[in-house]
Amino acid sequence: MPPLQPNTSQYLMDIIFLRELKIDTLIGVYEWEKRVPQTLQIDLEIALPDSLACQTDNIADALNYADIVRRIQSELSSRHFNLLEALAEHIAQMLLNEFKAPWAKVSVAKLQAIRGSRMVGICIERGQLK
């Protein structure tokens, strides 16, 4: 379980977020999708492993979102995913395992993939509270 707030039964959880990250990548099951890059929008909410950065004001104690973005960009430039679901799961597991986040919410959407719709996608939550 996350730490209890003093003298209450409320849990503390610090979450950083990243909104509307746009990345062009090859994704999809159709042949044209394997040749023509599409723009994805990625939104993240990531629980911090601890609240140390709030106390120290030191970047060394924080989850560096620039590192997270670089890692996602690297994955999308070197791998092909057929489904947004698989990509979202891959990002979530990366956040949990590599960045030691106890919980993450990952939304991945294709922009203008369906006529008349601004975006289509998936949102998943993974992790466990200790």
Secondary structure as GFF3:
##gff-version 3
##sequence-region A 1 130
A	DSSP	beta_strand	15	25	.	.	.	ID=ss1
A	DSSP	three_ten_helix	31	34	.	.	.	ID=ss2
A	DSSP	beta_strand	38	47	.	.	.	ID=ss3
A	DSSP	alpha_helix	52	56	.	.	.	ID=ss4
A	DSSP	three_ten_helix	59	61	.	.	.	ID=ss5
A	DSSP	alpha_helix	65	78	.	.	.	ID=ss6
A	DSSP	alpha_helix	84	97	.	.	.	ID=ss7
A	DSSP	beta_strand	103	111	.	.	.	ID=ss8
A	DSSP	beta_strand	119	127	.	.	.	ID=ss9
###
